[in-house]
Amino acid sequence: MRIALGLEYDGTEFCGWQTQHEVSTVQQHVEAALTQIAAHPIQVSCAGRTDAGVHACAQVIHFDTTALRSLRSWVLGSNANLPRAISTLWALEVGPDFHARFSATARIYRYVILNRPTRAGLWASKVSWDCESLNTDAMRIAAQTLLGEHDFSSFRAAGCQAKSPVRHLSHLSITRHHDFLFVDVEANAFLQHMVRNIVGVLLEIGHGERPIEWAQEVLLMRDRTKAGVTAPPTGLYLVGVRYPDRFFLPNPLQHLPFAATTEAWPSTSVHSNRGMSLKG
């Protein structure tokens, strides 16, 4: 039997998603919790590996099990065994053709910037902070030059292990809600640090340190050393993963952080949820 789960987590105290020796990771805790319920070792696959300090509102995983448990048991049981910073949102039985990573057609990230003179207190580990006034109009124009299918070598981490730097960026928008600035990004897949590096370039343009044309220049140079700084991980959230309708997974945009609006996003069908959910 194959089970898909939806997860949310605060990445502040974890060294990223992927299991590593002698450090605390999200995958390590999730597998340990599910193993307790199944009474046999569980290994999970995720839709997208998040880095240290990065959060998720809608991570999707799957695992195979011989244990006969209700969907409610997978949700409640895993939450009873998980640390408070990780929560299971829903469970759904899926067919053997479903794969959390390879069945996904797109990943959606939101980067949150607190843009005001004073630093964050309440949201210190949940947002990035920029004390200078940002030219959001310039940032929006520059962002449009990155849309489409490109070689994003200038926006990948030096240690990125992806075989190809080519990705298709289908959505990139900048919106403001009071003191919060949201950079919303959707692509078929992402390179390591790709979103944070895009934000770093857009921030330099927003500060007036670089012209609007610089975003496209960086893209065409295909050289990471010619780009801007990498934005901090604290502002980054995995907010959704898209799958073909035949899998009937929940709407990927129902748990957006900070702002209860999806107006910046293209319309999307809301999938019926045949699984068990305790939220939304």
Rosetta blueprint (number, residue, H / E / L):
1 M L
2 R E
3 I E
4 A E
5 L E
6 G E
7 L E
8 E E
9 Y E
10 D L
11 G H
12 T H
13 E H
14 F L
15 C L
16 G L
17 W L
18 Q L
19 T L
20 Q L
21 H L
22 E L
23 V L
24 S L
25 T L
26 V H
27 Q H
28 Q H
29 H H
30 V H
31 E H
32 A H
33 A H
34 L H
35 T H
36 Q H
37 I H
38 A H
39 A L
40 H L
41 P L
42 I L
43 Q L
44 V L
45 S E
46 C E
47 A L
48 G L
49 R L
50 T L
51 D L
52 A L
53 G L
54 V L
55 H E
56 A E
57 C E
58 A E
59 Q E
60 V E
61 I E
62 H E
63 F E
64 D E
65 T L
66 T L
67 A L
68 L L
69 R L
70 S L
71 L H
72 R H
73 S H
74 W H
75 V H
76 L H
77 G H
78 S H
79 N H
80 A H
81 N H
82 L L
83 P L
84 R L
85 A L
86 I E
87 S E
88 T E
89 L E
90 W E
91 A E
92 L E
93 E E
94 V E
95 G L
96 P L
97 D L
98 F L
99 H L
100 A L
101 R L
102 F L
103 S L
104 A L
105 T L
106 A E
107 R E
108 I E
109 Y E
110 R E
111 Y E
112 V E
113 I E
114 L E
115 N E
116 R L
117 P L
118 T L
119 R L
120 A L
121 G L
122 L L
123 W L
124 A L
125 S L
126 K L
127 V L
128 S E
129 W E
130 D E
131 C L
132 E L
133 S L
134 L L
135 N L
136 T H
137 D H
138 A H
139 M H
140 R H
141 I H
142 A H
143 A H
144 Q H
145 T L
146 L L
147 L L
148 G E
149 E E
150 H E
151 D E
152 F L
153 S H
154 S H
155 F H
156 R L
157 A L
158 A L
159 G L
160 C L
161 Q L
162 A L
163 K L
164 S L
165 P L
166 V E
167 R E
168 H E
169 L E
170 S E
171 H E
172 L E
173 S E
174 I E
175 T E
176 R E
177 H E
178 H L
179 D L
180 F E
181 L E
182 F E
183 V E
184 D E
185 V E
186 E E
187 A E
188 N L
189 A L
190 F L
191 L L
192 Q L
193 H L
194 M H
195 V H
196 R H
197 N H
198 I H
199 V H
200 G H
201 V H
202 L H
203 L H
204 E H
205 I H
206 G H
207 H L
208 G L
209 E L
210 R L
211 P L
212 I L
213 E L
214 W H
215 A H
216 Q H
217 E H
218 V H
219 L H
220 L H
221 M H
222 R L
223 D L
224 R H
225 T H
226 K H
227 A L
228 G L
229 V L
230 T L
231 A L
232 P L
233 P H
234 T H
235 G H
236 L E
237 Y E
238 L E
239 V E
240 G E
241 V E
242 R E
243 Y L
244 P L
245 D H
246 R H
247 F H
248 F L
249 L L
250 P L
251 N L
252 P L
253 L L
254 Q L
255 H L
256 L L
257 P L
258 F L
259 A L
260 A L
261 T L
262 T L
263 E L
264 A L
265 W L
266 P L
267 S L
268 T L
269 S L
270 V L
271 H L
272 S L
273 N L
274 R L
275 G L
276 M E
277 S E
278 L L
279 K L
280 G L
